[in-house]
Amino acid sequence: MKLISVTGENVPPSKGGSPADTFDRSIATWEADGKQKTITVTYVRYFAKVLAEQGIYDQEAQGVPVSHLVAVLYVEKYPQAQGSRHYINSTEEFLSLFEGFSLAALMERYPGITITSPA
């Protein structure tokens, strides 16, 4: 599989002040066997703060938003996952994606990766 691009976004809030405004979405597009597949992982925005507080990954210091990493790490951890949309609401499951994480190692595994921000 070849990673083509990664992006992240805030989940747009819905009408009525729904808690949806507390979620982020990570999107990664891969190419395998001549076909493209996009994986979307939605998670509680607060988890990025937990990563920083526990000294695992600080998006402010590293310069790459957590939302640009989650979908890639999810596919690496769950390569046989079915479907294209996934949701994480467990702190433990989210933190497990970052076990042994290194931004430099990720960039080395996916040279030439395009990390984009939504328009």
N, CA, C and O atoms as a DFTB+ gen file, in Angstrom:
476 C
 N C O
     1  1       0.843      -1.185       0.000
     2  2       0.000       0.000       0.000
     3  2       0.886       1.246       0.000
     4  3       1.911       1.308       0.680
     5  1       0.465       2.216      -0.769
     6  2       1.181       3.480      -0.852
     7  2       0.291       4.586      -0.302
     8  3      -0.837       4.775      -0.757
     9  1       0.807       5.308       0.671
    10  2       0.069       6.422       1.247
    11  2       0.165       7.612       0.303
    12  3       1.263       8.040      -0.053
    13  1      -0.978       8.143      -0.101
    14  2      -1.015       9.250      -1.048
    15  2      -1.115      10.592      -0.327
    16  3      -0.330      11.502      -0.592
    17  1      -2.079      10.713       0.581
    18  2      -2.247      11.983       1.286
    19  2      -2.918      11.775       2.634
    20  3      -3.569      10.763       2.896
    21  1      -2.725      12.789       3.475
    22  2      -3.327      12.789       4.809
    23  2      -3.826      14.200       5.080
    24  3      -3.164      15.184       4.749
    25  1      -4.985      14.279       5.677
    26  2      -5.517      15.577       6.075
    27  2      -6.312      15.403       7.368
    28  3      -6.589      14.283       7.797
    29  1      -6.665      16.505       7.965
    30  2      -7.469      16.472       9.175
    31  2      -8.390      17.666       9.202
    32  3      -8.151      18.675       8.539
    33  1      -9.442      17.539       9.976
    34  2     -10.407      18.635      10.056
    35  2     -11.209      18.548      11.341
    36  3     -11.302      17.495      11.973
    37  1     -11.783      19.680      11.708
    38  2     -12.741      19.700      12.803
    39  2     -14.061      19.235      12.227
    40  3     -14.425      19.625      11.118
    41  1     -14.782      18.410      12.963
    42  2     -16.100      17.990      12.515
    43  2     -17.012      19.205      12.633
    44  3     -17.104      19.804      13.704
    45  1     -17.686      19.576      11.549
    46  2     -18.565      20.749      11.608
    47  2     -19.669      20.555      12.640
    48  3     -20.288      19.493      12.702
    49  1     -19.913      21.579      13.446
    50  2     -20.983      21.459      14.436
    51  2     -22.338      21.380      13.754
    52  3     -22.567      21.989      12.709
    53  1     -23.216      20.625      14.360
    54  2     -24.567      20.534      13.813
    55  2     -25.454      21.558      14.503
    56  3     -25.034      22.223      15.449
    57  1     -26.654      21.674      14.029
    58  2     -27.597      22.636      14.603
    59  2     -27.910      22.286      16.051
    60  3     -27.894      21.122      16.449
    61  1     -28.191      23.313      16.816
    62  2     -28.640      23.099      18.184
    63  2     -27.525      22.921      19.193
    64  3     -27.788      22.482      20.313
    65  1     -26.269      23.251      18.837
    66  2     -25.179      23.148      19.806
    67  2     -24.862      21.730      20.201
    68  3     -24.551      21.457      21.360
    69  1     -24.938      20.838      19.262
    70  2     -24.638      19.426      19.502
    71  2     -23.197      19.243      19.964
    72  3     -22.350      20.087      19.672
    73  1     -22.902      18.164      20.674
    74  2     -21.521      17.909      21.080
    75  2     -20.616      17.565      19.899
    76  3     -19.433      17.295      20.103
    77  1     -21.135      17.567      18.674
    78  2     -20.328      17.244      17.500
    79  2     -19.151      18.201      17.335
    80  3     -18.163      17.865      16.682
    81  1     -19.257      19.417      17.939
    82  2     -18.158      20.354      17.783
    83  2     -16.956      19.991      18.643
    84  3     -15.988      20.749      18.700
    85  1     -17.003      18.863      19.303
    86  2     -15.876      18.419      20.120
    87  2     -15.118      17.263      19.464
    88  3     -14.354      16.566      20.132
    89  1     -15.324      17.057      18.170
    90  2     -14.679      15.953      17.466
    91  2     -13.791      16.451      16.332
    92  3     -14.044      17.493      15.726
    93  1     -12.743      15.676      16.064
    94  2     -11.881      15.916      14.912
    95  2     -11.949      14.695      14.020
    96  3     -12.357      13.614      14.444
    97  1     -11.546      14.887      12.782
    98  2     -11.560      13.794      11.805
    99  2     -10.198      13.746      11.127
   100  3      -9.642      14.774      10.741
   101  1      -9.678      12.548      10.990
   102  2      -8.419      12.307      10.297
   103  2      -8.729      11.491       9.051
   104  3      -9.472      10.510       9.113
   105  1      -8.157      11.899       7.916
   106  2      -8.473      11.258       6.651
   107  2      -7.176      10.905       5.930
   108  3      -6.323      11.769       5.725
   109  1      -7.026       9.647       5.549
   110  2      -5.843       9.193       4.815
   111  2      -6.301       8.480       3.550
   112  3      -7.267       7.717       3.566
   113  1      -5.599       8.739       2.461
   114  2      -5.902       8.086       1.194
   115  2      -4.705       7.223       0.793
   116  3      -3.561       7.679       0.779
   117  1      -5.000       5.982       0.472
   118  2      -3.988       4.989       0.121
   119  2      -4.235       4.481      -1.290
   120  3      -5.337       4.593      -1.826
   121  1      -3.200       3.927      -1.871
   122  2      -3.342       3.239      -3.147
   123  2      -2.816       1.821      -2.976
   124  3      -1.702       1.608      -2.497
   125  1      -3.629       0.868      -3.371
   126  2      -3.243      -0.540      -3.299
   127  2      -3.876      -1.265      -4.475
   128  3      -5.062      -1.088      -4.752
   129  1      -3.106      -2.062      -5.152
   130  2      -3.595      -2.826      -6.301
   131  2      -4.280      -1.938      -7.333
   132  3      -5.293      -2.319      -7.920
   133  1      -3.716      -0.746      -7.549
   134  2      -4.263       0.155      -8.554
   135  2      -5.543       0.863      -8.162
   136  3      -6.136       1.564      -8.982
   137  1      -5.979       0.694      -6.923
   138  2      -7.215       1.337      -6.466
   139  2      -6.916       2.249      -5.283
   140  3      -6.039       1.967      -4.466
   141  1      -7.659       3.344      -5.208
   142  2      -7.521       4.239      -4.069
   143  2      -8.571       3.915      -3.017
   144  3      -9.711       3.575      -3.331
   145  1      -8.157       4.031      -1.765
   146  2      -9.068       3.812      -0.645
   147  2      -8.833       4.931       0.365
   148  3      -7.693       5.272       0.683
   149  1      -9.919       5.489       0.856
   150  2      -9.825       6.543       1.858
   151  2     -10.378       6.037       3.179
   152  3     -11.462       5.455       3.241
   153  1      -9.605       6.273       4.236
   154  2      -9.992       5.882       5.590
   155  2     -10.230       7.160       6.393
   156  3      -9.408       8.076       6.370
   157  1     -11.348       7.217       7.094
   158  2     -11.688       8.355       7.939
   159  2     -11.818       7.869       9.376
   160  3     -12.529       6.904       9.654
   161  1     -11.127       8.544      10.279
   162  2     -11.224       8.213      11.697
   163  2     -11.661       9.469      12.440
   164  3     -10.976      10.491      12.409
   165  1     -12.802       9.383      13.102
   166  2     -13.334      10.482      13.901
   167  2     -13.049      10.159      15.365
   168  3     -13.222       9.022      15.805
   169  1     -12.614      11.165      16.108
   170  2     -12.252      10.931      17.510
   171  2     -12.530      12.195      18.329
   172  3     -12.731      13.275      17.774
   173  1     -12.536      12.046      19.625
   174  2     -12.781      13.149      20.536
   175  2     -11.568      14.090      20.516
   176  3     -10.440      13.661      20.760
   177  1     -11.806      15.348      20.230
   178  2     -10.732      16.344      20.095
   179  2      -9.847      16.413      21.343
   180  3      -8.642      16.643      21.236
   181  1     -10.422      16.220      22.488
   182  2      -9.697      16.288      23.755
   183  2      -8.514      15.314      23.798
   184  3      -7.540      15.563      24.508
   185  1      -8.588      14.224      23.057
   186  2      -7.517      13.218      23.082
   187  2      -6.167      13.793      22.667
   188  3      -5.131      13.318      23.132
   189  1      -6.157      14.801      21.803
   190  2      -4.894      15.432      21.401
   191  2      -4.243      16.107      22.610
   192  3      -3.021      16.104      22.752
   193  1      -5.078      16.685      23.480
   194  2      -4.568      17.321      24.694
   195  2      -3.993      16.267      25.645
   196  3      -2.974      16.499      26.295
   197  1      -4.645      15.123      25.718
   198  2      -4.158      14.031      26.570
   199  2      -2.779      13.561      26.095
   200  3      -1.896      13.300      26.911
   201  1      -2.599      13.455      24.783
   202  2      -1.294      13.060      24.235
   203  2      -0.197      14.011      24.709
   204  3       0.876      13.571      25.121
   205  1      -0.467      15.298      24.647
   206  2       0.512      16.302      25.062
   207  2       0.758      16.244      26.568
   208  3       1.901      16.301      27.020
   209  1      -0.329      16.128      27.341
   210  2      -0.200      16.088      28.803
   211  2       0.619      14.890      29.270
   212  3       1.344      14.975      30.262
   213  1       0.504      13.776      28.556
   214  2       1.236      12.574      28.947
   215  2       2.625      12.499      28.304
   216  3       3.344      11.517      28.483
   217  1       2.989      13.525      27.566
   218  2       4.317      13.578      26.966
   219  2       4.511      12.616      25.801
   220  3       5.644      12.276      25.458
   221  1       3.418      12.178      25.193
   222  2       3.498      11.229      24.086
   223  2       3.713      11.957      22.769
   224  3       4.591      11.586      21.989
   225  1       2.924      12.985      22.518
   226  2       3.056      13.770      21.293
   227  2       2.401      15.120      21.507
   228  3       1.252      15.203      21.940
   229  1       3.146      16.185      21.199
   230  2       2.638      17.546      21.344
   231  2       2.577      18.183      19.963
   232  3       3.608      18.529      19.386
   233  1       1.369      18.335      19.439
   234  2       1.212      18.859      18.093
   235  2       1.721      20.290      17.963
   236  3       2.160      20.695      16.886
   237  1       1.668      21.047      19.035
   238  2       2.164      22.428      18.993
   239  2       3.686      22.436      18.821
   240  3       4.218      23.227      18.041
   241  1       4.376      21.574      19.535
   242  2       5.837      21.520      19.456
   243  2       6.325      20.855      18.173
   244  3       7.344      21.260      17.614
   245  1       5.604      19.839      17.706
   246  2       6.046      19.077      16.535
   247  2       5.639      19.725      15.208
   248  3       6.290      19.509      14.186
   249  1       4.573      20.511      15.226
   250  2       4.160      21.207      14.016
   251  2       3.254      20.418      13.087
   252  3       2.845      20.934      12.047
   253  1       2.932      19.188      13.435
   254  2       2.012      18.382      12.625
   255  2       0.805      18.064      13.497
   256  3       0.953      17.433      14.543
   257  1      -0.379      18.486      13.088
   258  2      -1.571      18.238      13.907
   259  2      -1.846      16.747      14.106
   260  3      -1.586      15.929      13.223
   261  1      -2.362      16.421      15.253
   262  2      -2.745      15.045      15.561
   263  2      -3.711      14.518      14.500
   264  3      -3.655      13.346      14.127
   265  1      -4.589      15.385      14.024
   266  2      -5.579      14.954      13.031
   267  2      -4.945      14.516      11.713
   268  3      -5.605      13.881      10.892
   269  1      -3.668      14.851      11.503
   270  2      -2.968      14.419      10.301
   271  2      -2.235      13.090      10.519
   272  3      -1.565      12.592       9.614
   273  1      -2.363      12.529      11.701
   274  2      -1.640      11.304      12.032
   275  2      -2.554      10.118      12.322
   276  3      -2.215       8.979      12.003
   277  1      -3.691      10.378      12.914
   278  2      -4.546       9.324      13.450
   279  2      -4.956       8.276      12.410
   280  3      -4.855       7.080      12.681
   281  1      -5.414       8.697      11.231
   282  2      -5.872       7.724      10.226
   283  2      -4.732       6.814       9.781
   284  3      -4.935       5.617       9.580
   285  1      -3.542       7.372       9.629
   286  2      -2.388       6.560       9.224
   287  2      -2.060       5.542      10.310
   288  3      -1.856       4.362      10.024
   289  1      -2.011       6.002      11.545
   290  2      -1.699       5.101      12.657
   291  2      -2.781       4.041      12.837
   292  3      -2.486       2.905      13.208
   293  1      -4.028       4.411      12.577
   294  2      -5.135       3.464      12.678
   295  2      -4.972       2.339      11.655
   296  3      -5.136       1.165      11.987
   297  1      -4.655       2.694      10.431
   298  2      -4.474       1.682       9.382
   299  2      -3.281       0.784       9.704
   300  3      -3.321      -0.421       9.460
   301  1      -2.231       1.373      10.246
   302  2      -1.071       0.561      10.616
   303  2      -1.410      -0.421      11.736
   304  3      -0.967      -1.570      11.716
   305  1      -2.188       0.030      12.703
   306  2      -2.531      -0.836      13.837
   307  2      -3.607      -1.860      13.482
   308  3      -3.582      -2.987      13.975
   309  1      -4.550      -1.468      12.628
   310  2      -5.661      -2.344      12.246
   311  2      -5.706      -2.511      10.724
   312  3      -6.648      -2.041      10.086
   313  1      -4.713      -3.166      10.136
   314  2      -4.668      -3.270       8.670
   315  2      -5.835      -4.041       8.072
   316  3      -6.146      -3.852       6.896
   317  1      -6.482      -4.892       8.832
   318  2      -7.603      -5.671       8.317
   319  2      -8.966      -5.053       8.646
   320  3     -10.006      -5.674       8.429
   321  1      -8.948      -3.831       9.169
   322  2     -10.211      -3.172       9.537
   323  2     -11.113      -3.041       8.317
   324  3     -10.666      -2.662       7.234
   325  1     -12.356      -3.351       8.504
   326  2     -13.343      -3.262       7.428
   327  2     -13.981      -1.878       7.425
   328  3     -14.053      -1.215       8.460
   329  1     -14.435      -1.457       6.274
   330  2     -15.123      -0.175       6.165
   331  2     -14.148       0.976       6.009
   332  3     -12.937       0.816       6.166
   333  1     -14.697       2.135       5.700
   334  2     -13.846       3.295       5.485
   335  2     -14.005       4.358       6.572
   336  3     -13.225       5.309       6.625
   337  1     -15.004       4.204       7.436
   338  2     -15.235       5.174       8.504
   339  2     -15.117       4.492       9.857
   340  3     -15.715       3.446      10.110
   341  1     -14.325       5.121      10.716
   342  2     -14.098       4.550      12.038
   343  2     -14.226       5.659      13.079
   344  3     -14.037       6.840      12.784
   345  1     -14.552       5.247      14.305
   346  2     -14.803       6.195      15.382
   347  2     -14.091       5.701      16.631
   348  3     -14.175       4.523      16.981
   349  1     -13.385       6.615      17.304
   350  2     -12.703       6.266      18.554
   351  2     -13.242       7.174      19.651
   352  3     -13.155       8.398      19.559
   353  1     -13.797       6.560      20.686
   354  2     -14.273       7.343      21.824
   355  2     -13.648       6.872      23.127
   356  3     -14.079       7.277      24.207
   357  1     -12.641       6.025      23.031
   358  2     -11.951       5.506      24.200
   359  2     -10.536       6.085      24.257
   360  3      -9.765       5.960      23.305
   361  1     -10.207       6.716      25.377
   362  2      -8.870       7.282      25.537
   363  2      -7.804       6.206      25.384
   364  3      -6.775       6.434      24.749
   365  1      -8.048       5.036      25.963
   366  2      -7.066       3.953      25.905
   367  2      -6.828       3.505      24.460
   368  3      -5.684       3.314      24.048
   369  1      -7.902       3.339      23.697
   370  2      -7.743       2.932      22.300
   371  2      -6.990       4.001      21.513
   372  3      -6.125       3.678      20.698
   373  1      -7.313       5.268      21.753
   374  2      -6.646       6.352      21.054
   375  2      -5.159       6.381      21.393
   376  3      -4.316       6.460      20.500
   377  1      -4.841       6.318      22.679
   378  2      -3.437       6.360      23.102
   379  2      -2.659       5.161      22.565
   380  3      -1.464       5.272      22.291
   381  1      -3.325       4.016      22.413
   382  2      -2.631       2.829      21.907
   383  2      -2.146       3.027      20.465
   384  3      -1.179       2.389      20.047
   385  1      -2.805       3.900      19.711
   386  2      -2.340       4.188      18.354
   387  2      -0.953       4.823      18.365
   388  3      -0.184       4.665      17.417
   389  1      -0.641       5.537      19.434
   390  2       0.610       6.280      19.518
   391  2       1.706       5.551      20.303
   392  3       2.738       6.147      20.611
   393  1       1.499       4.285      20.626
   394  2       2.537       3.525      21.333
   395  2       3.778       3.447      20.460
   396  3       3.717       2.992      19.318
   397  1       4.903       3.892      21.001
   398  2       6.161       3.857      20.268
   399  2       6.213       4.821      19.094
   400  3       7.043       4.658      18.199
   401  1       5.338       5.826      19.081
   402  2       5.252       6.741      17.949
   403  2       6.456       7.661      17.851
   404  3       6.969       8.161      18.852
   405  1       6.890       7.869      16.621
   406  2       7.935       8.830      16.308
   407  2       7.556       9.488      14.988
   408  3       7.361       8.801      13.985
   409  1       7.450      10.812      14.982
   410  2       7.111      11.525      13.760
   411  2       8.181      11.297      12.699
   412  3       7.860      11.118      11.524
   413  1       9.450      11.303      13.104
   414  2      10.542      11.082      12.146
   415  2      10.425       9.695      11.505
   416  3      10.626       9.548      10.300
   417  1      10.100       8.683      12.308
   418  2       9.957       7.325      11.776
   419  2       8.772       7.248      10.820
   420  3       8.849       6.569       9.797
   421  1       7.682       7.932      11.139
   422  2       6.509       7.936      10.258
   423  2       6.860       8.565       8.913
   424  3       6.496       8.034       7.863
   425  1       7.562       9.690       8.944
   426  2       7.941      10.364       7.708
   427  2       8.927       9.509       6.900
   428  3       8.949       9.567       5.671
   429  1       9.726       8.732       7.594
   430  2      10.659       7.833       6.911
   431  2       9.910       6.678       6.236
   432  3      10.274       6.261       5.137
   433  1       8.869       6.165       6.890
   434  2       8.072       5.076       6.311
   435  2       7.285       5.535       5.095
   436  3       7.019       4.750       4.184
   437  1       6.917       6.802       5.084
   438  2       6.108       7.342       3.992
   439  2       6.789       8.560       3.378
   440  3       6.301       9.682       3.513
   441  1       7.920       8.340       2.703
   442  2       8.606       9.487       2.092
   443  2       7.728      10.109       1.000
   444  3       7.031       9.415       0.260
   445  1       7.787      11.399       0.932
   446  2       7.011      12.092      -0.095
   447  2       5.543      12.230       0.235
   448  3       4.757      12.669      -0.606
   449  1       5.157      11.861       1.450
   450  2       3.758      11.972       1.861
   451  2       3.306      13.435       1.785
   452  3       4.065      14.349       2.108
   453  1       2.088      13.633       1.362
   454  2       1.511      14.961       1.300
   455  2       0.580      15.129       2.490
   456  3      -0.454      14.469       2.587
   457  1       0.961      16.018       3.387
   458  2       0.129      16.313       4.548
   459  2      -0.519      17.662       4.270
   460  3       0.163      18.682       4.176
   461  1      -1.832      17.657       4.140
   462  2      -2.528      18.883       3.765
   463  2      -3.543      19.303       4.803
   464  3      -4.007      18.497       5.610
   465  1      -3.873      20.561       4.770
   466  2      -4.938      21.080       5.601
   467  2      -6.126      21.355       4.700
   468  3      -5.945      21.752       3.549
   469  1      -7.337      21.152       5.198
   470  2      -8.506      21.398       4.358
   471  2      -8.621      22.872       4.008
   472  3      -8.181      23.739       4.763
   473  1      -9.215      23.142       2.859
   474  2      -9.367      24.533       2.413
   475  2     -10.403      25.251       3.232
   476  3     -10.665      26.431       3.000
